[in-house]
């Protein structure tokens, strides 16, 4: 039994891709883009939070030059509208849908954004490294956010090989400054 099966059993519910009927969840998504020192992919869901709702999810990786010429990578997720109204820590999980590559559970610092969304910041480097490994797999992914009692977010996210191209481009851009 895979991790998704264990989580589904523990938290119940359905993933966005399992719903159908009038409230069918639909998603459009951008290609991987370079925005400043970030690479980002945006997903726009309809009906994810129920019929007539719109939800935006961004997966972002910031690349910056550290001391001694070492590149640092920061992974974060943005969800709009907000699912948490105050700053806190929650637990997240990212894996390829086939569960070949997974991050394991990791803490995320959640901040409320002025536009009504949340920023989920992966603070520790080891968790960020594991998230990057999932992204580098270039396969469809599953992203979850959990609190002590419930699964707050459980969504499938498309991914493709353009991630590697954009990741390489942003690393070169930051390195060559």
C-alpha positions in Angstrom: 0.0 0.0 0.0 1.5 3.3 -1.1 1.7 6.6 0.9 -1.4 8.1 -1.0 -3.4 5.0 -0.1 -2.4 5.3 3.5 -3.2 9.0 3.6 -6.6 8.5 1.9 -7.4 5.9 4.5 -6.2 8.1 7.3 -7.9 11.3 6.2 -10.7 10.0 3.9 -12.0 12.2 1.1 -11.3 12.3 -2.5 -8.7 14.0 -4.6 -9.6 16.7 -7.1 -9.2 14.4 -10.0 -11.8 11.9 -8.6 -14.8 14.3 -8.6 -17.2 14.4 -11.4 -20.7 15.7 -12.3 -21.8 19.3 -12.2 -18.9 20.2 -9.9 -16.3 18.7 -12.1 -12.9 20.0 -11.2 -11.1 21.6 -14.1 -7.5 22.9 -14.2 -5.5 25.0 -16.6 -1.8 25.5 -16.0 1.1 27.6 -17.3 4.4 26.3 -18.6 7.3 26.6 -16.2 8.3 30.3 -16.3 11.2 32.4 -15.1 10.0 35.3 -13.0 12.9 37.3 -11.5 15.1 34.7 -9.7 12.3 32.2 -9.5 10.9 29.5 -11.7 7.2 29.1 -11.3 4.3 27.1 -12.6 0.7 28.3 -12.0 -2.4 26.1 -11.8 -5.9 27.6 -12.0 -8.6 25.3 -10.7 -12.3 25.6 -11.1 -14.6 23.9 -8.6 -11.7 22.6 -6.4 -13.3 24.1 -3.3 -16.8 23.2 -4.5 -19.0 24.3 -7.4 -18.3 27.8 -8.6 -15.0 28.3 -6.8 -11.7 29.3 -8.3 -8.4 28.3 -6.7 -4.9 29.3 -7.8 -1.8 27.3 -6.9 1.8 28.2 -7.7 4.8 26.1 -7.3 8.0 28.3 -7.1 11.7 27.7 -6.6 13.9 30.7 -5.9 17.6 30.4 -6.8 20.1 32.7 -5.1 23.8 33.0 -4.8 25.1 32.3 -1.4 28.5 32.9 0.0 31.5 31.3 -1.7 29.6 31.0 -5.0 27.2 28.3 -3.8 23.7 28.4 -5.2 20.8 28.0 -2.7 17.3 26.9 -3.7 14.2 27.8 -1.8 10.9 26.0 -2.6 7.5 27.5 -1.8 3.9 27.2 -2.7 1.2 29.8 -3.0 -2.5 29.0 -2.7 -5.3 31.6 -3.3 -7.8 32.0 -1.7 -6.2 31.5 1.7 -6.9 28.3 3.6 -5.3 29.6 6.9 -5.8 33.1 8.2 -2.8 33.5 10.5 0.8 32.7 10.4 1.5 29.1 11.6 3.4 25.9 10.8 1.7 23.0 9.1 2.9 19.8 7.5 3.2 19.2 3.8 3.9 16.3 1.5 4.9 16.3 -2.2 5.4 13.2 -4.3 5.1 12.0 -7.9 1.8 10.3 -8.5 3.5 7.0 -9.0 5.1 7.5 -5.6 8.6 6.8 -7.2 9.9 10.1 -5.7 8.6 11.6 -2.6 9.6 14.4 -0.1 8.3 12.7 3.0 6.4 14.9 5.4 8.0 18.3 6.0 7.1 21.5 7.9 6.0 24.6 6.1 5.8 28.1 7.5 2.5 29.5 6.4 2.1 33.3 5.9 -1.1 35.2 4.9 -0.7 37.2 1.8 -2.3 40.6 1.2 -4.1 39.4 -1.8 -6.0 36.8 0.2 -3.7 33.8 -0.3 -1.2 31.8 1.6 2.5 31.3 1.1 3.8 27.9 2.2 7.5 28.3 2.7 9.8 25.2 2.9 12.3 26.4 5.5 14.8 23.7 5.9 17.3 22.8 3.2 16.9 19.0 3.4 13.1 19.3 2.8 13.7 21.7 0.0 16.2 19.3 -1.5 13.6 16.5 -1.4 11.0 18.7 -3.0 13.4 19.6 -5.7 14.0 15.9 -6.3 10.2 15.5 -6.9 10.2 18.4 -9.2 13.2 17.1 -11.1 11.4 13.8 -11.7 9.2 15.8 -14.2 6.2 13.6 -13.5 2.7 14.5 -12.4 2.7 15.2 -8.7 0.4 15.2 -5.6 0.7 18.0 -3.1 -0.8 17.8 0.4 -1.0 20.2 3.4 -2.1 18.8 6.8 -2.8 20.2 10.2 -3.0 18.1 13.4 -6.5 16.8 12.5 -7.2 17.2 8.8 -5.9 17.2 5.3 -6.4 20.8 4.3 -5.1 20.5 0.7 -4.8 17.4 -1.5 -4.4 18.2 -5.1 -2.8 16.7 -8.2 -0.3 18.9 -10.1 1.0 18.4 -13.6 4.7 18.6 -14.2 6.9 18.0 -17.3 10.4 18.1 -18.6 10.3 21.9 -19.2 11.0 22.2 -15.4 14.6 21.0 -16.0 15.2 23.4 -18.8 13.9 26.4 -16.8 15.7 25.3 -13.7 19.0 25.1 -15.6 18.4 28.5 -17.2 17.7 30.2 -13.8 20.8 28.6 -12.3 22.9 29.9 -15.2 21.3 33.4 -14.9 22.0 33.7 -11.2 25.5 32.1 -11.5 26.5 34.6 -14.2 25.9 37.8 -12.3 
